[in-house]
Amino acid sequence: MISALFVPLWQILMWAPQYPEGLEMKIWIDNLSGDVKIISALNHYIGMKHIEVSMFPEFGYMKYIVMALVAFGLITALVARRFMLMAFASLLLLTGIAALVDFYLWGYDYGHNLDPTAPIVVPGMAYQPPLIGTKQLLNFTAFSGPDIGGWIFLVIGIAVFAMLALEIFKFGKKQA
């Protein structure tokens, strides 16, 4: 999980006829990269806020959450008890759910709270980016999904739950 501190966690990709090569935004643990300025400028035409690192308070504390998860995982390995593995698996699951809920709420706010004086206003249209998957937003196709760091977390979560299942179903009630 430590490597997730140094690779992008999430990605948003966009394609349109005027951008056939696509635009990308990479979301890191404490930063944004890619075509952020271009995407932000385009979004501003339809009334969305400018995208800036400062609009994400999560960037100030996400690395500490990941480091706490790493520490808890190391303690779990050292203690080598099923209850710790269950706690670690639960913590990973709850953290993942919280991250997705936070991203959804941010996307909802970003795509629905539009400036009514924007140059392009389509009545009743909202531009919430997809949480996971692909969505058509006017003439843009937008994709949102895990990047390298997100896949790392997913694989670790699957491995931890697989270890827990093995512990419970193979070794039964030998260890509490």
ChimeraX attribute file (.defattr): number of C-alpha atoms within 10 A of each C-alpha:
attribute: neighborCount
match mode: 1-to-1
recipient: residues
	/A:1	16
	/A:2	13
	/A:3	11
	/A:4	19
	/A:5	17
	/A:6	13
	/A:7	17
	/A:8	23
	/A:9	21
	/A:10	20
	/A:11	21
	/A:12	22
	/A:13	19
	/A:14	22
	/A:15	17
	/A:16	16
	/A:17	10
	/A:18	9
	/A:19	10
	/A:20	9
	/A:21	10
	/A:22	15
	/A:23	17
	/A:24	20
	/A:25	20
	/A:26	21
	/A:27	22
	/A:28	23
	/A:29	22
	/A:30	18
	/A:31	14
	/A:32	18
	/A:33	14
	/A:34	15
	/A:35	14
	/A:36	18
	/A:37	14
	/A:38	14
	/A:39	17
	/A:40	15
	/A:41	14
	/A:42	13
	/A:43	20
	/A:44	18
	/A:45	15
	/A:46	21
	/A:47	21
	/A:48	23
	/A:49	18
	/A:50	16
	/A:51	18
	/A:52	12
	/A:53	16
	/A:54	10
	/A:55	11
	/A:56	12
	/A:57	10
	/A:58	15
	/A:59	17
	/A:60	13
	/A:61	11
	/A:62	16
	/A:63	17
	/A:64	13
	/A:65	12
	/A:66	19
	/A:67	14
	/A:68	12
	/A:69	18
	/A:70	15
	/A:71	12
	/A:72	17
	/A:73	21
	/A:74	13
	/A:75	14
	/A:76	18
	/A:77	13
	/A:78	10
	/A:79	12
	/A:80	12
	/A:81	13
	/A:82	18
	/A:83	14
	/A:84	18
	/A:85	22
	/A:86	17
	/A:87	14
	/A:88	24
	/A:89	22
	/A:90	15
	/A:91	16
	/A:92	22
	/A:93	16
	/A:94	12
	/A:95	15
	/A:96	16
	/A:97	12
	/A:98	12
	/A:99	14
	/A:100	14
	/A:101	13
	/A:102	13
	/A:103	15
	/A:104	17
	/A:105	14
	/A:106	15
	/A:107	16
	/A:108	17
	/A:109	16
	/A:110	20
	/A:111	19
	/A:112	15
	/A:113	14
	/A:114	19
	/A:115	15
	/A:116	13
	/A:117	10
	/A:118	14
	/A:119	10
	/A:120	13
	/A:121	14
	/A:122	10
	/A:123	7
	/A:124	6
	/A:125	13
	/A:126	18
	/A:127	21
	/A:128	20
	/A:129	23
	/A:130	19
	/A:131	18
	/A:132	15
	/A:133	12
	/A:134	16
	/A:135	17
	/A:136	15
	/A:137	16
	/A:138	12
	/A:139	11
	/A:140	16
	/A:141	16
	/A:142	22
	/A:143	19
	/A:144	20
	/A:145	16
	/A:146	19
	/A:147	18
	/A:148	17
	/A:149	22
	/A:150	21
	/A:151	16
	/A:152	18
	/A:153	19
	/A:154	16
	/A:155	13
	/A:156	15
	/A:157	19
	/A:158	15
	/A:159	13
	/A:160	19
	/A:161	19
	/A:162	13
	/A:163	16
	/A:164	18
	/A:165	14
	/A:166	12
	/A:167	17
	/A:168	15
	/A:169	10
	/A:170	10
	/A:171	10
	/A:172	11
	/A:173	10
	/A:174	9
	/A:175	11
	/A:176	9
